[in-house]
Amino acid sequence: MSEPTPHPVNISVYESGVTPPARPEWKNWDSVFYKQIEDGEKDITPRTDQSCYNK
């Protein structure tokens, strides 16, 4: 078996000036989250390897 040949990757980064929007303040997230679960808006069923194929 021969030695692997390295293939370097050149990456250039430029400043675009684009910034993400300000993060909104969400103080009572837990009450909102649990309400979403109660209303069925959030799915909290356990995940399995095949669950991504179930719709």
Distance bins in CASP14 RR format, pairs under 12 A and 6 or more apart:
PFRMAT RR
TARGET T0000
AUTHOR 0000-0000-0000
RMODE 2
METHOD distances of the structure
MODEL  1
26 32 1 0 0 1 0 0 0 0 0 0 0
26 33 0 0 0 0 1 0 0 0 0 0 0
28 34 0 0 0 0 0 1 0 0 0 0 0
28 35 0 0 0 0 1 0 0 0 0 0 0
29 35 0 0 0 0 0 1 0 0 0 0 0
29 36 0 0 0 0 0 1 0 0 0 0 0
30 36 0 0 0 0 0 1 0 0 0 0 0
30 37 0 0 0 0 0 1 0 0 0 0 0
31 37 0 0 0 0 0 1 0 0 0 0 0
31 38 0 0 0 0 0 1 0 0 0 0 0
32 38 0 0 0 0 0 1 0 0 0 0 0
32 39 0 0 0 0 0 1 0 0 0 0 0
32 41 0 0 0 0 1 0 0 0 0 0 0
32 42 0 0 0 0 0 1 0 0 0 0 0
33 39 0 0 0 0 0 1 0 0 0 0 0
33 40 0 0 0 0 0 1 0 0 0 0 0
33 41 0 0 0 0 1 0 0 0 0 0 0
33 42 1 0 0 1 0 0 0 0 0 0 0
33 44 0 0 0 0 0 1 0 0 0 0 0
34 40 0 0 0 0 0 1 0 0 0 0 0
34 41 0 0 0 0 0 1 0 0 0 0 0
34 42 0 0 0 0 1 0 0 0 0 0 0
34 44 0 0 0 0 0 1 0 0 0 0 0
35 41 0 0 0 0 1 0 0 0 0 0 0
35 42 0 0 0 0 1 0 0 0 0 0 0
36 42 1 0 1 0 0 0 0 0 0 0 0
36 43 0 0 0 0 1 0 0 0 0 0 0
36 44 0 0 0 0 1 0 0 0 0 0 0
37 43 0 0 0 0 1 0 0 0 0 0 0
37 44 1 0 1 0 0 0 0 0 0 0 0
37 45 0 0 0 0 0 1 0 0 0 0 0
38 44 0 0 0 0 0 1 0 0 0 0 0
43 51 0 0 0 0 0 1 0 0 0 0 0
43 54 0 0 0 0 0 1 0 0 0 0 0
43 55 0 0 0 0 0 1 0 0 0 0 0
45 51 1 0 0 1 0 0 0 0 0 0 0
45 54 0 0 0 0 1 0 0 0 0 0 0
47 53 0 0 0 0 0 1 0 0 0 0 0
47 54 0 0 0 0 0 1 0 0 0 0 0
48 54 0 0 0 0 1 0 0 0 0 0 0
END
